[in-house]
Every structure is written in structure tokens, then in C-alpha cells.
Amino acid sequence: MGLTIGVGFLAREARDNAEEVAIFKESFDLLNEVLAEAGMPPHHEPLDIPDSEVFDAQMLGYGGLHAVRRLAAYYVCEGRLPAQVRYDQYAEDPVTATLYQEIQKNLEFDHPQPAERLSAPKATPSLFQHLMLHSDAEGFYLPTDFEHVIFDGAQPQREGIGGMVGSAPRLLKECLTLARFINLPLDIDIESEEMWDVVDDPPSQGELWKICGVEAFGIARLIRGCEAAIQHKAVLGFF
């Protein structure tokens, strides 16, 4: 399935499709309902982002996102690079499942039941929580910094939110950690021929980021998206 990430899409729609912008604003109303229930201030999406600064980028589908998460799992759990596999194998990996389990344990320690508050061990930081705990297909990263992913407690969950809301500054830190892990140049042009070449035909040896071409492609795009969200105080959206 296809996946696009973007910043400034509401500003663009407000200029190009003024009659229909109310439909797009409904998602932000639902987002603010989630934030209110979590005791957080509302998000006010800017409408003055110039067309030239609106960001959108195609990811390599859901599999490309799963590849980035798999890399994070091997970094945390095993301290090594994962073996390169077929595109359809990125989503299913026991090491990724282990990281999800560890993140869940940390969330439980950080939010113990009253009877457990004195006995629960101190939580360790939930590495890569914002990367791992987010819908593949939809939802938002806010431009503000907060420690834990926010969960949509509504049943059924609100449309377009994806069940979870993340922090772009936290996601940026997580992606920068992975970029350093594979020696990804932070100034790389995400649409360069070089970037597309390593996705189409990753080498078996040489520079780490090229060997991890699929992962590098996704990390670089997420970094640019987070930077744009923070710069414009706008959400990074998944579509």
C-alpha cells in the first residue's frame, strides 16, 4: 500500500480548495478532542505556509516504514544491523516484536495502577516509542515535544487519527539516532538519483547507508518531515 507523509497540506488546501477545506479541518477537530482528553492544549494548524515550503514525500509503502522500525529494533535489542531481506519480509521479524514488547512494558511502568505505584520498578526510557507506536496509514505527529505517545481512548477510535498521536521532535531524535547508526549523510537530497539508486539496487558492501538503502530512504524522509513540522509549527501527517 502507498504511504505519503506531508507538512502544510491544510494550508495548501485552504488556498486551492477553499470550499472543501472544512472537510479537512474535521480531522484537526478530532485531533484536538484526543489532546483534550489527554490534558494537553489544542493544536492550531497554520494556514500561512507558502506553497514552496509545503512538504510531501512518498515513502516506500508500508514496507518501507516497517524496514525503518526493524532497523530500530536491531539497534536497541541486538546492537547490530539486520540482515537484508525481501520487501515483503520487513513487517514480520521476531526482533521487532521484542522491541514492541519492551516498549509496552515501559509504558505500563510509567502508568502503573494505584496499588502498583510503590512497587513498580523505575521505567527505562522507551527508545523509539514515537517511531514504533504510530499507524502505518494515517495520523499525526505534533510539532511539540512530549515524552509519551498519546492514545485515542475513544471506542471506536476516531477516524483519521490512527489510534495514536506522536511528537515530531521525539521522532526526529529517534531518526537521527538511526541515521548515525548507518552513517547516513544528514544533508543528502532525498530525491537524488543516488538515493533512488540504493533503493533499487542496494550494494552488498561499501557505505553502510547504501547497504541499508531502503532504511536510509525512509529515515531521510522522516527527518525532513519532522524538520518541516517543527519549523512551521504544523503537524507531520501520514496519508
Stockholm file with secondary structure:
# STOCKHOLM 1.0

chainA/1-239         MGLTIGVGFLAREARDNAEEVAIFKESFDLLNEVLAEAGMPPHHEPLDIPDSEVFDAQMLGYGGLHAVRRLAAYYVCEGRLPAQVRYDQYAEDPVTATLYQEIQKNLEFDHPQPAERLSAPKATPSLFQHLMLHSDAEGFYLPTDFEHVIFDGAQPQREGIGGMVGSAPRLLKECLTLARFINLPLDIDIESEEMWDVVDDPPSQGELWKICGVEAFGIARLIRGCEAAIQHKAVLGFF
#=GR chainA/1-239 SS CCCEEEESHHHHHHHHCGGGHHHHHHHHHHHHHHHHHTTCCCCCCCSCCCGGGCEEEECSHHHHHHHHHHHHHHHHHTSSCCCCCCGGGSSCCHHHHHHHHHHHHHHHHHSCCGGGTTTSCCCCCCTTHHHHSSCSSSEEEESSCCSSCEECCCSSCCTTTTTEEEEHHHHHHHHHHHHHHTTCCTTCCTTCHHHHHHHHSCCSSSSHHHHTHHHHHHHHHHHHHHHHHHHHTCCEEEC
#=GC SS_cons         CCCEEEESHHHHHHHHCGGGHHHHHHHHHHHHHHHHHTTCCCCCCCSCCCGGGCEEEECSHHHHHHHHHHHHHHHHHTSSCCCCCCGGGSSCCHHHHHHHHHHHHHHHHHSCCGGGTTTSCCCCCCTTHHHHSSCSSSEEEESSCCSSCEECCCSSCCTTTTTEEEEHHHHHHHHHHHHHHTTCCTTCCTTCHHHHHHHHSCCSSSSHHHHTHHHHHHHHHHHHHHHHHHHHTCCEEEC
//
